[in-house]
Amino acid sequence: MSDENPDEGLTYAATGVDIDESEAATAALIGAVGEFEGDYAGLIDIGGRYLALATDGVGTKLLVAEAIGDYSTIGIDCIAMNANDLVAAGVTPVAFVDYLAVETPDDVIAERVGEGLAAGAERAEVALVGGETAVMPEVIRGLDLAGACAGLATEAELFDGEARDGDRLVGVPSSGIHSNGLTLAREAATQNHEYTDPFPYDEDRTVGEVLLEPTRIYRDVLGPLQAVETHAAAHITGGGWTNLERMGENRYVVDDPFEPQPVFEFIQEEGGVMDEEMHRTFNMGTGFVAALPEADAESVSDELDDARIIGRVESGSGVSIRGLKL
């Protein structure tokens, strides 16, 4: 990735999303309601097992869907963002409910959203057990889609959430930009292009289609990770590679990450975005990371077709990747 632009270029904060402010607001909310059990998912001991709950939405990826009139995949993103958070805790997703808020009811759009939810549920192996559609013309412009996912885990299946010095980091590729950072990505992509323009790195697809590539659902990594001594895992979403710090106070050295897909080079070049900002905002080609002992890391890497050891855990702090210190 190039870092030749002497100016700062586009930043996530400048396009309207300040991660520090967002984290401060989240901390204020948590402070008002009390601490939650769990990090990626709330955990409730129901006797012999834990019930886990996660909630999330699709974000401004919806604006890309609106711009090109394609709502068929955003349901996959909605389920993925929730199910992946459960997987990062060592929890098996089992059920999902959605919340669709619209400015004006539209049967065709609702059907397309439903198709995506059905496809996402199949990939995550969850049951769609209900949902709600609200018509709120004075609150919503267009539509918003969010949901909540429930999962179950035994004490032995849960990851304790604390990586250890000496652990290896096993990474799994992303499918593209996933469903975070789209506020920055949209601004960069439309500096010189329309969503309907051919994507410069693959002219069989449009810019909008590449941005809408559905989030990968990491349900397939759960069994192998639960079968060994996995200490912690991270779903690389908002905050990009700083998500590794959610696995505990350590230094995370990533010396063999997966190559970023062309969409990231496109965003960086079009927006003049600095390398550090890219890695603090996007997954940059790697969507899921787990920390576990070396022998177990090798076992999981062998079992999963596209996983590999991408780095290690050391004493210290921060994340080192591609010559950056985050």
C-alpha positions as CSV (number, residue, x, y, z in Angstrom):
1,M,0.0,0.0,0.0
2,S,1.4,3.4,-0.9
3,D,2.0,6.2,1.6
4,E,3.5,8.8,-0.7
5,N,0.9,11.5,-0.3
6,P,2.5,14.1,1.9
7,D,-0.9,15.3,3.0
8,E,-3.1,13.4,5.5
9,G,-5.7,12.7,2.8
10,L,-9.1,11.5,3.7
11,T,-9.7,10.3,7.3
12,Y,-12.5,8.4,8.9
13,A,-13.0,11.3,11.3
14,A,-13.1,13.9,8.5
15,T,-15.8,12.0,6.7
16,G,-18.0,12.0,9.8
17,V,-17.0,9.0,12.0
18,D,-14.5,9.7,14.8
19,I,-13.5,6.4,16.4
20,D,-12.3,8.1,19.6
21,E,-15.5,10.0,20.0
22,S,-17.5,6.8,19.3
23,E,-15.6,4.8,21.9
24,A,-16.1,7.6,24.4
25,A,-19.8,7.6,23.8
26,T,-19.9,3.8,24.2
27,A,-18.0,4.1,27.4
28,A,-20.5,6.7,28.7
29,L,-23.4,4.3,27.8
30,I,-21.7,1.4,29.6
31,G,-21.0,3.6,32.6
32,A,-24.6,4.5,32.9
33,V,-26.0,1.0,32.7
34,G,-23.2,-0.9,34.4
35,E,-20.6,-3.4,33.1
36,F,-21.5,-6.1,30.7
37,E,-20.5,-9.7,31.0
38,G,-18.4,-10.4,27.9
39,D,-16.7,-8.3,25.2
40,Y,-17.9,-9.3,21.8
41,A,-21.2,-10.6,23.2
42,G,-23.1,-10.3,26.4
43,L,-23.0,-13.6,28.4
44,I,-25.7,-15.0,30.8
45,D,-25.1,-18.1,32.8
46,I,-28.2,-20.3,32.4
47,G,-26.9,-23.3,34.2
48,G,-24.4,-25.5,32.5
49,R,-24.3,-23.3,29.5
50,Y,-24.0,-19.6,28.6
51,L,-26.6,-17.7,26.6
52,A,-24.8,-15.0,24.5
53,L,-26.4,-12.1,22.7
54,A,-24.9,-9.7,20.2
55,T,-26.5,-6.8,18.3
56,D,-25.3,-4.8,15.3
57,G,-26.4,-3.2,12.0
58,V,-25.3,-2.8,8.5
59,G,-24.2,0.9,8.8
60,T,-23.7,3.2,5.8
61,K,-23.2,0.3,3.4
62,L,-27.0,0.7,3.1
63,L,-26.3,4.0,1.2
64,V,-24.4,2.0,-1.5
65,A,-27.2,-0.5,-1.8
66,E,-29.7,2.4,-2.2
67,A,-27.5,4.1,-4.8
68,I,-27.4,1.1,-7.1
69,G,-30.8,-0.3,-6.1
70,D,-29.5,-3.6,-4.9
71,Y,-30.6,-4.7,-1.4
72,S,-30.1,-8.4,-2.0
73,T,-26.9,-8.9,0.1
74,I,-27.3,-6.5,3.0
75,G,-29.1,-9.1,5.0
76,I,-26.0,-11.3,4.8
77,D,-24.0,-8.4,6.2
78,C,-26.5,-7.9,9.1
79,I,-26.3,-11.5,10.2
80,A,-22.5,-11.6,9.6
81,M,-21.7,-8.7,11.8
82,N,-23.6,-10.3,14.7
83,A,-22.7,-14.0,14.2
84,N,-19.0,-13.2,13.8
85,D,-19.0,-11.4,17.2
86,L,-20.4,-14.5,18.8
87,V,-17.8,-16.7,17.1
88,A,-15.0,-14.4,18.4
89,A,-16.2,-15.2,21.9
90,G,-16.3,-19.0,21.3
91,V,-20.0,-19.0,21.1
92,T,-22.1,-21.0,18.6
93,P,-24.8,-18.8,16.9
94,V,-28.2,-20.4,17.0
95,A,-30.9,-17.8,16.3
96,F,-31.4,-14.3,14.8
97,V,-34.0,-11.6,14.8
98,D,-34.0,-8.5,12.5
99,Y,-35.3,-5.0,12.8
100,L,-36.0,-3.2,9.5
101,A,-37.0,0.5,9.9
102,V,-38.2,2.3,6.7
103,E,-39.3,5.7,5.6
104,T,-41.9,4.2,3.2
105,P,-42.9,0.6,2.9
106,D,-41.7,-1.1,-0.3
107,D,-42.6,-4.7,-1.0
108,V,-39.8,-5.2,-3.6
109,I,-37.1,-3.8,-1.3
110,A,-38.4,-5.8,1.7
111,E,-38.3,-9.0,-0.4
112,R,-34.6,-8.3,-1.4
113,V,-33.7,-7.7,2.2
114,G,-35.4,-10.9,3.2
115,E,-33.4,-12.9,0.5
116,G,-30.2,-11.6,2.0
117,L,-31.3,-12.5,5.5
118,A,-32.2,-16.0,4.4
119,A,-28.8,-16.5,2.7
120,G,-27.0,-15.1,5.8
121,A,-28.9,-17.4,8.1
122,E,-27.9,-20.4,6.0
123,R,-24.2,-19.4,6.0
124,A,-24.2,-18.8,9.8
125,E,-26.3,-21.9,10.5
126,V,-28.9,-19.9,12.5
127,A,-32.6,-19.9,12.6
128,L,-34.5,-16.7,11.7
129,V,-37.0,-16.7,14.6
130,G,-38.7,-13.3,14.0
131,G,-38.3,-9.7,13.3
132,E,-39.9,-6.3,13.2
133,T,-40.6,-3.8,10.5
134,A,-41.3,-0.2,11.6
135,V,-42.5,2.6,9.3
136,M,-41.0,5.9,10.7
137,P,-41.1,8.6,8.0
138,E,-40.0,11.4,10.4
139,V,-37.1,9.4,11.8
140,I,-35.7,7.3,8.9
141,R,-34.5,8.4,5.5
142,G,-34.6,5.4,3.2
143,L,-34.2,2.4,5.5
144,D,-32.1,1.0,8.3
145,L,-31.4,-2.7,9.0
146,A,-30.1,-4.1,12.3
147,G,-30.5,-7.3,14.3
148,A,-29.6,-9.4,17.2
149,C,-28.1,-12.9,17.4
150,A,-28.3,-15.4,20.2
151,G,-25.8,-18.2,20.8
152,L,-24.9,-20.9,23.2
153,A,-21.6,-22.1,24.7
154,T,-20.4,-24.3,27.5
155,E,-17.7,-23.0,29.9
156,A,-15.2,-25.2,28.0
157,E,-16.1,-23.8,24.6
158,L,-15.8,-20.1,25.6
159,F,-12.5,-18.3,24.8
160,D,-11.3,-16.6,28.0
161,G,-10.4,-13.5,25.9
162,E,-6.8,-13.1,27.1
163,A,-4.0,-13.8,24.6
164,R,-0.7,-15.0,26.2
165,D,2.9,-14.0,25.5
166,G,4.2,-16.5,23.0
167,D,0.8,-17.3,21.4
168,R,0.7,-17.4,17.6
169,L,-1.9,-15.5,15.7
170,V,-4.0,-17.4,13.2
171,G,-5.6,-15.3,10.5
172,V,-8.4,-16.0,8.1
173,P,-9.0,-13.8,5.0
174,S,-11.8,-11.3,4.6
175,S,-14.1,-11.3,1.6
176,G,-13.4,-7.6,1.0
177,I,-14.4,-4.4,2.8
178,H,-17.1,-6.2,4.9
179,S,-19.5,-3.8,6.7
180,N,-17.4,-1.1,8.4
181,G,-15.5,1.9,7.3
182,L,-18.0,2.5,4.5
183,T,-18.4,6.2,5.4
184,L,-14.7,6.7,4.5
185,A,-14.8,4.2,1.6
186,R,-17.9,5.8,0.0
187,E,-16.3,9.3,0.2
188,A,-13.0,8.0,-1.4
189,A,-14.7,5.9,-4.0
190,T,-16.9,8.8,-5.3
191,Q,-14.1,11.4,-5.5
192,N,-13.7,10.5,-9.2
193,H,-16.2,7.7,-9.9
194,E,-19.9,6.9,-9.8
195,Y,-21.0,3.7,-8.2
196,T,-22.1,2.5,-11.6
197,D,-18.7,2.9,-13.1
198,P,-16.6,-0.2,-13.9
199,F,-14.3,-1.0,-11.0
200,P,-10.7,-0.3,-12.3
201,Y,-9.3,-3.6,-11.1
202,D,-12.1,-5.7,-12.5
203,E,-14.2,-4.1,-15.2
204,D,-16.7,-6.9,-15.1
205,R,-18.0,-5.4,-11.8
206,T,-19.0,-1.9,-10.9
207,V,-17.6,0.2,-8.0
208,G,-20.9,-0.3,-6.2
209,E,-20.9,-4.0,-6.6
210,V,-17.4,-4.3,-5.2
211,L,-18.3,-2.2,-2.2
212,L,-21.3,-4.4,-1.6
213,E,-19.4,-7.6,-1.5
214,P,-21.0,-9.4,1.5
215,T,-19.2,-9.8,4.8
216,R,-17.7,-13.3,5.2
217,I,-19.3,-15.3,8.0
218,Y,-16.7,-17.2,10.1
219,R,-18.9,-20.0,11.3
220,D,-16.5,-22.5,9.8
221,V,-13.6,-21.6,12.1
222,L,-15.6,-22.2,15.3
223,G,-15.3,-26.0,15.5
224,P,-11.5,-26.1,15.0
225,L,-10.9,-23.3,17.4
226,Q,-13.1,-24.8,20.1
227,A,-11.3,-28.2,19.7
228,V,-8.0,-26.7,20.9
229,E,-6.8,-24.2,23.5
230,T,-7.8,-21.0,21.9
231,H,-7.2,-18.1,24.2
232,A,-8.9,-15.3,22.4
233,A,-10.2,-14.1,19.0
234,A,-10.9,-10.9,17.2
235,H,-13.4,-10.0,14.5
236,I,-11.6,-7.2,12.5
237,T,-14.4,-4.6,12.2
238,G,-14.6,-1.0,13.3
239,G,-11.2,0.2,14.4
240,G,-9.5,-2.1,11.9
241,W,-6.4,-3.8,13.3
242,T,-6.6,-2.1,16.7
243,N,-9.3,-4.8,17.3
244,L,-6.4,-7.1,18.3
245,E,-6.0,-5.1,21.5
246,R,-9.4,-6.5,22.5
247,M,-7.5,-9.8,23.1
248,G,-5.7,-8.3,26.1
249,E,-2.7,-6.0,27.0
250,N,0.0,-7.4,24.7
251,R,2.0,-6.5,21.7
252,Y,0.6,-8.1,18.5
253,V,3.2,-8.6,15.8
254,V,1.6,-9.3,12.4
255,D,4.4,-10.2,10.0
256,D,2.5,-12.3,7.4
257,P,-0.9,-10.8,6.9
258,F,-3.1,-11.6,3.9
259,E,-2.8,-9.3,0.9
260,P,-5.5,-6.6,0.8
261,Q,-8.0,-7.0,-1.9
262,P,-7.9,-4.4,-4.7
263,V,-10.8,-2.5,-3.2
264,F,-8.5,-1.3,-0.4
265,E,-5.9,0.0,-2.9
266,F,-8.7,1.7,-4.8
267,I,-10.0,3.4,-1.7
268,Q,-6.5,4.5,-0.6
269,E,-5.5,5.9,-4.0
270,E,-8.8,7.7,-4.7
271,G,-8.9,9.2,-1.3
272,G,-5.2,9.7,-0.7
273,V,-5.7,7.8,2.6
274,M,-2.6,7.2,4.7
275,D,-1.5,3.7,5.5
276,E,-2.1,4.1,9.2
277,E,-5.6,5.4,8.6
278,M,-6.3,2.4,6.4
279,H,-5.2,-0.1,9.0
280,R,-7.1,1.7,11.8
281,T,-10.3,1.7,9.7
282,F,-10.4,-1.5,7.5
283,N,-9.6,-5.2,7.8
284,M,-7.1,-4.8,4.9
285,G,-7.6,-8.4,3.8
286,T,-7.8,-10.3,7.1
287,G,-11.2,-10.6,8.7
288,F,-10.7,-12.8,11.7
289,V,-7.7,-13.5,14.0
290,A,-7.3,-16.0,16.9
291,A,-4.5,-16.3,19.5
292,L,-3.5,-19.7,20.6
293,P,-0.4,-21.8,21.5
294,E,2.0,-22.6,18.7
295,A,1.1,-26.3,18.3
296,D,-2.6,-25.6,18.3
297,A,-2.1,-22.7,15.8
298,E,-0.4,-25.0,13.4
299,S,-3.2,-27.6,13.9
300,V,-5.9,-25.1,13.1
301,S,-4.0,-23.7,10.2
302,D,-3.7,-27.2,8.7
303,E,-7.4,-27.9,9.3
304,L,-8.8,-24.7,7.8
305,D,-8.2,-24.4,4.0
306,D,-7.5,-20.7,3.9
307,A,-6.1,-20.0,7.4
308,R,-2.5,-19.5,8.3
309,I,-0.2,-18.2,11.1
310,I,0.1,-14.5,10.5
311,G,2.0,-13.4,13.6
312,R,2.7,-13.7,17.3
313,V,1.9,-12.2,20.7
314,E,4.7,-10.6,22.7
315,S,4.9,-8.6,25.9
316,G,4.3,-4.9,25.4
317,S,1.5,-3.0,23.8
318,G,0.1,-2.0,20.5
319,V,-0.1,-3.6,17.0
320,S,2.7,-3.9,14.6
321,I,1.8,-4.6,11.0
322,R,3.4,-3.6,7.6
323,G,5.9,-1.3,9.3
324,L,3.1,0.5,11.2
325,K,2.7,0.7,15.0
326,L,-1.0,1.2,15.8
